[in-house]
Amino acid sequence: MVLFSWIHCFVNVKKRKGRCNEQWHLRIGPNLLSINQSWSADGKGGTSLGFGASVYDAAVLLADYVCMKVCLGGKRVAELGTGTGAVAVQAAVQEPRAREVVATDGDEDLLEGLTRGNLTANMGRVLGEVLDTVKVKQFYWGNEDHLQELGPPFDVVLIADCSAVIYESSFGALVDSIFRLCHASTDVYLSCQERVRGVEAKFFHLLGRKFRVREVPRNDLHKDLRATKELKLFHLRTRRAHTTGC
């Protein structure tokens, strides 16, 4: 058992050589979540597409904010770039219950080898049942077949740490994919950790063409993370005309 720390929860795993399979216990609101990780010092963080096998601070930031500030009751929820599934797990066990939660990633091996197991184990432990309304699906940004299989639009879209430099070549496809998952009143919550400012500025420039982007005030973030200025959270609405939602 490895106890979770709010600050740099994955750092010890990343410092070790070879492949690590560590279970992290995260206290998110009333829920104690157990998330398996599978990081490896192989240049891709232990995954086929890159670096999705660890719980990063931006994911913890988003999961906590969703728990404390976002109503998911009766809504269809999609997560892009789910990785370990930590954010999707929180969405799945949160009260009031979402109508549907779909955890997506482009890495099919990761989804089947790590994400699905984390979702199933936590639902069984926290809820006492595995919900058929919680799904794991491959979504490679820009893939039309994958997009249609998700059945958009969704009411809430969650994205953690997908604006990193390693995804720069896919920024256009990512922004278009987010947009096409939305209806006029969809709430999009996007967390990130600033690493290469010029690259991330490019992503937010593309994002601003299709979305109204508002940074969430730091006082609304978890107290242990708000001092880390590189960690940021944004609320997005499409530039389509929209009605007022909660």
N, C-alpha and C positions, 0 to 999 in steps of 0.2 A: 504494500500500500504506500502510495506517495501522496502526501498532503499538498493541497493546492495553495499557492501563494498568488495574491492578486497581481504582484509585480513580476513580470517576466516568468510566467508560469512554466515555460518550456525550456528555459535556459540550461538547466542541468542535463536534460536529454540531449540538447544540441551539442554540448561540450564533449560528450562521450563518443568514442570511436565505434565504427560499425553500426549495426542495426540495434535499435532499442525498442522494446515493447513495454511501455510504461502505462499504468492506469492512473489517471489523475482524478481527484475528487474535488469537484467545484461546488461551492455553496452559492447558488443563484436564488435569491429571495428565500422562499420556504423550502426549496428543493435542493437536495444533495445529489448532484449528478456524477456519474462515474464514466469517464471518457478514456477509452483505450487509444493510445498513440502508437505510431510505427515509424518514427523518424530514422533516417539513415544518412550517413555521411558519404553519399554516393553522387553528389552533384545535383540531385533532384529531390532531396529530402525524403527518399524512400518511396516515391510514387512515379508513375509513368510520365505524367504531364508536369509534375513539379510542385513540391513543397506543400502538399495538402494533408500530410499525415501527422501534423502537430497542431495543438491548440495554441493559437497566437493571441496576443493581448487584444487585438482588434475584435476578435471573435468573442472574447469574454466581455469586452465593453458592450458589444451589441446585444449579447444574450442578457446581460444585466439590465440594460435599458428597456429591452422588450418586456422583460419580467415586470419592471417597476412602472413603466410609462405607457405601454402600448396595449390596447384592447384587441385581442384576437378572437373573441367569442363569436362564433357563427361565420367566420371569414375563411376564405381560401388563401392559404399562405404558401409562397414559394421561396426557397433559399437558393441562391446561385453560388457556386463554388463552395459547397458545403464542407468538403474535406472530411474531417473526423465526424462531422454531424453535430458538433456541440451546440450551435445555435438552433438547428432544427430540433434537437432533443428538447431544449427549453420551450420552443414553440409547441411541441407535441404534448408536453405534460402540463402546460400552463392553463390555469383556470381564469375565466370561463373558457371552455374548450373550443378550439378552432374547428371549423367544419371540415377542413382538409389541410394537411401539411405535406408539401412535396419537397424533399431534399434532393438537389441536383448537383451534379459535377460532371465535367467532361471525361474524367478518369473512371472508366467502368470497373477496372480492377480494384481501385480504391473503394468505390461504392459497395462492391460485393464483399471485399475483404475486411473493411473497417467500419464504414458508415452504417450499413444495415445492422451490424452487430451492436453498435452503440445505441442506435434507436431502439432496437428490440429489447436489449437488456435494461435500459432505463425505463421504458414504458412498463415492462413487467415488474420492475422493482418499485417504481414510484406510484404507478396507477393500478398495478395488480392485473393488468391485461395488456395485450398487444392490439392496438387499434388498427383496423383495416383502412381507416381514413388517413393514415400516415404512410407515405410512399417514398420510395427511393428510385430515381430515374436518371438516366444519363442525359445530359444536355451539354453538347459541345457548342459553344456560342457561335451563332451564325448557321447552325445546321437546321434547315427547314423541317425535316422529318422529326427531329428531336423536339423542336418547338411545338409542332402541331400535336405531338403525343402528350405534351403537358396539359393541353386543353385550356389555353389562356382565354380570358384574362383572369388575373388574381386580384384579390383585395389588398394584400400586403406582400411586398417583395423585400427580402432580407439579403444583404450582401456584406461580407466581411473580408477586408484585405485583398480585394481583387483589382486594385489600382496600382499594384506593385510593378516594378520595372520588368519583372519576368513575363508579365502579360502584355507588354507594350504593343506588340504586333497584333494583339487581339482587341485593343481598346475599341475600335470602331464596331466590331461584331458584338462586343459586350454591351455597349451603349444601345445599339439597335435592338439587341435581345431584351434588355431591361424594358425598353419602350414598348416592345410588342407583347410583353407579358402584362401590360397595364391597361386598365380602362381609365376613364377621365378622372375618377376619384381615388385611384390606387395610391396608397401610402408606401413609399420606398424608403427604407432605412439602410444607410450605407456607412460602414465604419472603415477606417483606414489608419495605417501608421505611416507617416511621412518619412520616406527614406531618400529618394532622389527627387528633389523639388521640381526640376524642370520636366521630368517625365510625368509626374503626377499632375502638374499644371496642364499638360497636354490632355490627359484624361478628363479633367474637370472642364476644359474648354469644349471638348466634344459633348460632355454631359450637359453643359449649359445650353446647347443648341436645342435640346429636346425636353429639358426639365427645368423647373424652378428649383433652385438648390438653396437650402437654408442650413447653416451650421447650427447644431444643437448647442445651447449655452453650456458652458463647462460645469456650472453648478448643478445641472441635471444629470451629469455623469457620476459614476461611482466615485466616492471620495478618495479611494486609494489609487485611482487612475487619472483623475482630472489634472494632477500636477505634471503628468507626462505630456508635454505640449505637442509631441509628434502624433499622439493618438487623437483622432477626431471622429465625430459622428455627424452625419448629415441626414436631413429629412428632405425627400424629393417628391414633387408632384409634376406630372407631365404638363406640357404647355398646351394641351388640349383644354377646352373649356370644361370646368368641373363643378360639380355641386358640392355643398358643404358636407364633410363627413366627420366622424369622431376621430 
